[in-house]
Amino acid sequence: MNARPELYDLATRGGRTAAWLNSLFVDHAVFRLVWDNMAEVIPGKLYRCNHPTPGRLARAARRFGLRTLINLRGQRQCGSDQMSRDAASRLGLDHIDMAFESRGAPHRERILRFHGIYTSMRTPALMHCKSGADRAGLASALAVMFEGGDTIAAMRQLSWRFGHFNRSPTGILDAFFLHYRAVAEGKKPFLDWVREDYDEVALRANFRAHGLSSFINDRVLRRE
């Protein structure tokens, strides 16, 4: 249930126009009109992209037979959020909010919650964050691990090909998987390690970003 009041009345021309203007010029969807960052994660089951416009979501739903849309941004007060929820409803898609962080150490509880969603959602599913780079990369890498993949395969989802920079603050996502590979891969199942051993405070304390990549990610691209 949406506990927040709607920003725009999408049933009216004026409300829909206002939502589009907010989406395009405040939430930067103008760039996403020509760039979708779409990719298959798990064949026939899971896909990833940046925040889809209603039209692009409809096309993806037809192309892939989508049944679920997972919002990795969490509920937001912006036109993009409101329009994608409305579009998902009209298309008959389950809409799930699963907020992840892009610059912080992944939270144990969120990883385990995402696993619960992943194992119970209707498929095929499409996941999105804002740019489809960092939170979508984290969730995609986790899905690879849930499917029994290794960290090498998982970390392909955290790639410059999607706009992810591992030397910026978002590189802490890479550090999470690298840490598991160093201390437990091949010795302890991934989810058991997350439940019993993973220390997000220590990971955050030990991670250091690099200046130029941080500047590009935070100042030039203005990522969330």
Buried (B, 14 or more C-beta within 10 A) or exposed (E): EEEEEEBBEBEEEEBBEBBBEBBBEEBBBEEBEEEBBBBEBBEEBBBBBBBBBBEBBBEBBEEBEBBBBBBBBEBBEBBBBBBBBBBBEEBEBBBBBBBBBBBBBBBBEBBEBBBEBBEEBEBBBBBBBBBBBBBBBBBBBBBBBBBEBBBEEBBBBBBEEBBBBBBBBBBBBBBBBBBBBEEBBEEBEBBEBBEEEBEBEEBBEEBEBEEEBBEBBBEEBEBB
